[in-house]
Amino acid sequence: MTQVGHILTGAAIGVAFLPENKTARWKTVYFIALAVLANAPDLQLPFWGHHRYYYVSHSLFTNSLILFLIICLFACWKKLRLKIGGWSVLAAGSLTWLSHLLLDTFYNQEKGLMMFWPFSEARLCLAIPWFRVVESIPPPITMDHVRIVLIELAFYGSFLVFTILVKMLMIKLHKRNKNLYVE
């Protein structure tokens, strides 16, 4: 999988949880943070990322534990939590991070994902045949790389567009209902 699918899914989750009345600068930082969180299990850090793919970095337990600690930090410091946008922003970040694991199961046709490690070595594979992994992108980029990215853009991009349309409809209905009670 490329980062395209993870980022577009994170953006769709971000749209769904986007707080009202935020500045353009705040929204830019919000969506950049979600792009990073969407790729958190793949970040190249010591004892993390693809060199520890089947155990630590793609374990539901490990990722949930880290998220739990982060949420506890924000729960203790109300001022900090309100500064980032409140509970909805924390929910968006958490779901975006965890969505990475689900999305990776769509691509692992041969291996599956050991997302329940250390409690189980079972592998979860929800392979979708047209989703393929880009092994690496050495120059030159091949037509296969382009095809994989275009499929992700089409699939996850349509998910993002759908989320934007639903969010716009919800805002419109909310304003309409609000106006009914004001008059």
TORSE-856296 format. One record per atom (N, C-alpha, C): residue in one letter; x, y, z. Coordinates in steps of 0.1 Angstrom, whole numbers, plus 2048, in hexadecimal, padded with zeros to 3 digits. Each point is the difference from the previous one (the first is absolute). Example, Ala and Ser with C-alpha at 12.3 -4.5 7.8 and 13.67 -1.06 7.14 Angstrom:
2
a8847C784E;a7F780C800;a80980C800;s7FC80B7F9;s80980B800;s7F880B808;
This chain:
183
m8087F4800;m7F880C800;m80980C800;t7FB80B7FA;t80780C800;t7FA80980B;q80780B803;q7FB80A80A;q7F38067FB;v7FE8007F3;v7F48077FB;v7F37FB806;g7FE7F2801;g7F47FB806;g7FF80380E;h80B7FF808;h7FF80480E;h7FD80F802;i8068087F8;i7FD80F802;i7F28037FC;l7FB7FB7F5;l7F28037FC;l7F67FA80A;t8037F5806;t7F77FB80A;t80080880D;g80C804804;g80280A80B;g7F980D7FE;a8008057F3;a7F980C7FD;a7F17FE801;a7FB7F57FB;a7F27FD801;a7FB80080F;i8087F9808;i7FD80080E;i80180E806;g80A8077FC;g80180E805;g7F58097FC;v7FA7FE7F4;v7F58087FC;v7F47FD808;a7FE7F3803;a7F47FB808;a80180680E;f80C802806;f80180580E;f80480E801;l8018077F4;l80580E800;l7F7809809;p80680780A;p7F8809808;p7FC80D7F7;e7F5806804;e7FC80C7F9;e80880C805;n7FF80A7F7;n80680D804;n80F800803;k8077F97F7;k80F800802;k8068087F4;t80C806803;t8068087F5;t8067F77F6;a8048057F4;a8067F97F6;a80E7FA804;r807808808;r80D7FC805;r7FE7F480A;w7F6800808;w7FE7F5809;w7FC7F47F8;k7F88017F6;k7FC7F57F8;k80C7FA7F9;t8098087FB;t80C7FB7F9;t8087F8809;v80380580C;v8077F880A;v7F97F3804;y7F3801801;y7F77F4804;y8027F57F5;f7FF8047F3;f8017F67F6;f80E7FB7FE;i80A808802;i80E7FB800;i8037F680B;a7FB80380C;a8017F780C;a7F97F37FD;l7F58007F9;l7F97F47FD;l8077F87F6;a8078077F6;a8087F97F6;a80B7F8807;v80680780A;v80B7F9807;v7FB7F4808;l7F5803807;l7FA7F5808;l7FB7F47F7;a7FB8037F4;a7FC7F57F7;a80B7F77FD;n80C805800;n80C7F87FC;n8097FD80C;a7FB80280C;a8077FE80D;a8067F2801;p7F97F57FD;p8067F3801;p80C7FD7F6;d8018087F5;d80B7FF7F7;d80C809802;l7FF80980A;l80B80A802;l80C7F8803;q80B8057FA;q80D7F9802;q80780580C;l7FD7FA80B;l80580380D;l8077F3806;p809802809;p8077F4806;p7F57F7806;f8017F37FD;f7F77F6805;f7F18027FB;w7FF8067F5;w7F28047FB;w8017FF7F1;g7F48017F9;g8008017F2;g8007F27F9;h8048007F4;h7FF7F37F8;h80B7F6804;h80B804806;h8097F6805;h7FB7F880C;r7F6805806;r7F97F980B;r7F17FE7FD;y7FD7FF7F3;y7F38007FA;y7F77F6806;y8047F3802;y7F77F6804;y7FE7FF80F;y807808807;y7FE80080F;y7FC80D805;v80A808803;v7FD80C808;v7F880B7F9;s8048057F5;s7FA80C7FA;s7F27FD7FA;h7FD7F47FD;h7F37FD7FA;h7F77F8809;s80380080D;s7F87F980A;s7F5809805;l7F47FC800;l7F5807805;l80280380F;f8067F7808;f80380280E;f80A80B802;t80B8007F9;t80B80A801;t7FA80E7FC;n7FA8017F5;n7FB80D7FC;n7F5805809;s7F77F7805;s7F5804809;s80680580D;l80B7F9805;l80680480C;l80680E7FF;i8078037F5;i80680D7FE;i7F580A7FF;l7F57FE7F9;l7F58097FE;l7FA80280E;f7FE7F6808;f7FA80180D;f80880A809;l80E7FE7FF;l808809808;l7FF80F7FB;i7FF8027F3;i7FF80D7FB;i7F3806804;i7F57F87FF;i7F3805804;i7FF80380F;c8077F8808;c80180380F;c80780D802;l80A8037F9;l80780C801;l7F780C7FD;f7F87FF7F5;f7F780B7FD;f7F4801809;a7FC7F4806;a7F580080A;a80480780D;c80D7FF803;c80580680C;c80180F7FF;w8048057F4;w80280E7FD;w7F58067F8;k7F6804806;k7F48057F9;k80480C7F7;k808809805;k80480C7F8;k8077FB7F3;l8097F6800;l8067FB7F4;l7F67F97F7;r7F77F9806;r7F67F97F8;r7F780A7F9;l7FC80B807;l7F880A7F9;l8078077F5;k80D802803;k8088077F6;k8017F97F3;i8017F2800;i8017F97F4;i7F27FE7F9;g7F5803807;g7F37FE7FA;g7F67F7808;g8057FB80B;g7F77F8808;g8007F17FC;w7F67F9806;w7FF7F27FF;w7FE7FB7F1;s7F98087F8;s7FD7FC7F2;s80E7FF7F8;v809809803;v80D7FF7FA;v8087F4805;l7FF7FD80C;l8077F4805;l7FA7F47FA;a7F37FF7FF;a7F97F57F9;a8057FE7F2;a80080C7F9;a8057FF7F2;a80E7FB7FF;g809805808;g80E7FC800;g8017F1803;s7F97FB80A;s8007F2804;s7FB7F77F5;l7F58037FA;l7FA7F87F6;l8098007F3;t80580C7FD;t8098017F5;t80C7F7802;w80680080B;w80C7F8804;w7FC7F17FE;l7F57FC807;l7FC7F27FF;l7FB7FB7F3;s7FC8097F7;s7FB7FD7F3;s80B7FA7F8;h80C804803;h80C7FB7F9;h8017F0800;l7FD7FB80C;l8007F1802;l7F67F97F7;l7F4805800;l7F57FA7F8;l8048017F1;l80480C7FC;l8038027F2;l80C7F67FB;d8097FE809;d80B7F77FC;d7FB7F27FE;t7F67FC807;t7FB7F27FE;t7FA7FE7F3;f7FC80B7F9;f7FA7FF7F2;f80B7FD7F6;y80D802804;y80B7FF7F6;y8097F3802;n7FF7FA80B;n8097F5803;n7FB7F37FB;q8007FE7F3;q7FA7F47FA;q8077F3805;e80D801801;e8087F3803;e8027FF80F;k80280A807;k8057FF80E;k7F680280A;g7F780A7FF;g7F780480A;g80780980A;l7F9805809;l80580980A;l7FE7FB80E;m80B7FF808;m7FF7FB80D;m7FC80B80A;m7F48057FE;m7FC80C808;m7FC7FC80E;f7FF7F4804;f7FD7FC80D;f80C7FC809;w80C8027FA;w80C7FD808;w80180980C;p8047FC80B;p8077F4805;p7F67F5805;f7F38027FE;f7F77F6806;f7FD7F57F6;s8038027F3;s7FD7F67F7;s80A8027F4;e8047F57FA;e8088017F4;e7F87FE7F3;a7F3800802;a7F67FF7F5;a80280C7F7;r7FE7FD7F3;r80180B7F6;r7F28037FA;l7FD80D7FF;l7F48057FB;l8028047F1;c7F97FB7F7;c8018037F2;c7F28027FA;l7FD80D7FD;l7F38037F9;l8038057F2;a8087F97F9;a8068047F3;a7F58047F6;i80280B7FA;i7F78057F5;i8097FF7F4;p7FC7F87F6;p8097FC7F5;p80680B7F8;w7F980B7FE;w80680B7F8;w809809808;f8017FE80D;f80A808808;f80D7F8800;r80B8077FD;r80D7FA800;r80A808807;v80A7FA805;v80A806808;v80B8057F6;v80580D803;v80B8057F9;v80C7FB808;e8087F77FB;e80B7FB807;e80B80B803;s8038077F6;s80980C802;s7FF8097F4;i80480C802;i7FF8097F4;i80E8057FD;p8087F77F9;p80D8057FC;p7FE8077F2;p80880A7FD;p7FE8057F3;p8047F67F5;p7FA8007F5;p7F48087FC;p7F37FA806;i7F6808801;i7F37FC804;i7FA7F97F4;t7FA7F4803;t7FA7F87F5;t7F28037FF;m7FA7FB7F5;m7F18017FE;m7F97F980A;d8057F5806;d7FA7F880A;d7FF80980D;h80A808803;h7FF80980B;h7F580A7FE;v8008067F4;v7F580A7FD;v7F27FA801;r7FF7F47FB;r7F37F9801;r7FB7FE80E;i8097FC809;i7FD7FD80E;i7FC80D806;v80780B7FE;v7FC80D806;v7F38057FA;l7FD7FE7F3;l7F48057FA;l7F47F8806;i8027F3802;i7F57F8807;i7FD80580E;e80B803807;e7FD80580E;e7FA80E7FF;l8048097F7;l7FA80D7FF;l7F17FE7FC;a7FD7F77F7;a7F27FF7FD;a7F77FA80B;f8067F6807;f7F87F980B;f7FF80980C;y80B804805;y80080880D;y7FC80E7FD;g8038057F4;g7FB80E7FD;g7F18017FF;s7FA7F57FB;s7F1800800;s7FA7FF80E;f8077F9809;f7FC7FF80E;f80180E806;l80B8087FD;l80180D805;l7F580A7FB;v7FE7FF7F3;v7F58087FA;v7F37FD806;f7FD7F3802;f7F37FD806;f7FF80580E;t80B800808;t80080580D;t7FE80F800;i8068077F7;i7FE80F7FF;i7F28037FC;l7FA7F97F7;l7F28027FC;l7F67FE80C;v8037F5807;v7F77FD80C;v80280B80B;k80C804802;k80380B80A;k7F980D7FC;m8008037F3;m7FA80C7FB;m7F17FF802;l7FA7F57FD;l7F27FD802;l7FC80280E;m8087FA809;m7FD80180F;m80080E805;i80A8087FB;i80180E804;i7F48087FB;k7FC7FD7F3;k7F48077FB;k7F47FC807;l7FE7F4804;l7F47FB807;l80080680E;h80C801806;h80180680E;h7FC80F7FF;k8058077F6;k7FD80E7FF;k7F18027FE;r7FA7F77F7;r7F28017FD;r7F87FE80D;n8037F6807;n7F97FD80D;n80180B80A;k80C805800;k80380B80A;k7F780C7FC;n7FF8037F4;n7F880C7FB;n7F17FD803;l7FB7F4800;l7F27FD803;l7FD80380E;y8097FE809;y7FE80380E;y80280E804;v8078087F8;v80380E803;v7F38087FD;e7F97FD7F5;e7F58087FC;e7F47FE809;
